[in-house]
């Protein structure tokens, strides 16, 4: 069961769709943290880049991460335009670097194949 008191990383995205690159970022993040809070922007249908509804995205994430069931939670959030914070607040903002081949994974290309 997800523990709201454990140190938790926040992973924000549209995940249109959730793919292997997203999963690799999740796994690298989980190695450095006790659990991950996946924040899914409810971006469905704001443009052609967002054809999937939140429940579909959540289902796909759960399918790909079922091995880590108690180490993450998925929460729907509005479309984020900015992430802000005040002075030193006790957490880091960090970009996860992937291998070159993993960085090339494109949700745009995946969507094109899925929507043919």
N, C-alpha and C positions, 0 to 999 in steps of 0.2 A: 504494500500500500504506500502511496506517495506520502511523504512526511513533510509537512509544511514548516517544520523547524530545522530541517537539515539544510546545509549549504547547497544552494541551487543555482545553476546557470540558467539564463534566459536566452532562448533561441527564437528570434522573430523572423517570420517570412510569410510569403503568399503560398508557397509550396504548390504551384500550379503546373504540374503535379509534383509530389514528393518523389525525388529520384535518388539514385545511388550517391550522387555528390552530397545531397542533403544528409543522407544516412551517414556518410563518412564524417561530415562535420559533427553530427550528433555523437558519433562514437569517440572522436577526439575530445569533444567537450566532456563527455561522460568520464573519460579517463582522468580528468582534472577536477571533477566535481562529484558529489554524492548522487546527484540527480539533475534532471533537466526539465524546465518548464518551457514547453513549446507553445509559442504565441502565434496563432494563425490569423492573419489579417482577413477579414471578411470582405474580400475584394471581388467576389463573384459578379461577373457581368458588367464591371465598370468600363471594360474595354475587351477586345478580342484576346488579350493575353491572360484573361481570368475566366475561363469557361467552366470552372468547377466550383460547386457549392461547398460550403464548410463541411457538411456531413460526409461528403465524398472524400474530401481531402483528409479529414480525420480518420476515416476508414482505411485509406491507403497508408497513412502514417502508422496506424496500429498494425496493419498487415506486415509492414517492413520492419517494425520494431518489437514484434510480439515476444521476442527473446528477452527484452528488457522491460517487460510490462510494469513492474513496480518501481522503475527508476525514472519515469517521466509522467508528465501530465500534459494534456492538450487543452488550451483555452482559446476561445474565439475572441478576437479584439477588433476594433475598428481599423480602417485603413490608416496607417501611421505615416505622417508626413515629416516627423522629426522626433528624435530621442534626445531628451535634455536631462541635465542633472546640475545640482548646485556645486558648492565647494566639495572638497574631498569627502566622499560619502561611504567609503569602505568597500567599494567593488571596482572591478576593472572592466574596461570595454576593450575587447580583443578580437582581431580578425583571425579566423582559423585558416591556415594555409594548407592547401592540398597539393598533391602531385599534379604535374602539368596536365596529364590525361584526365584526371578528375576535375580539374578546373574547367576543362573544355566541355563538360557535360552541360547541355543546354535544355532547360525546360521548354524553351521556344521550339526547338526541334522535336522534342518528345510530344508536345501538344500537336504539332503538325501531323505526326504519325498517328496519334490517337484520334484525331478529328477527321481523318480522310474518309 
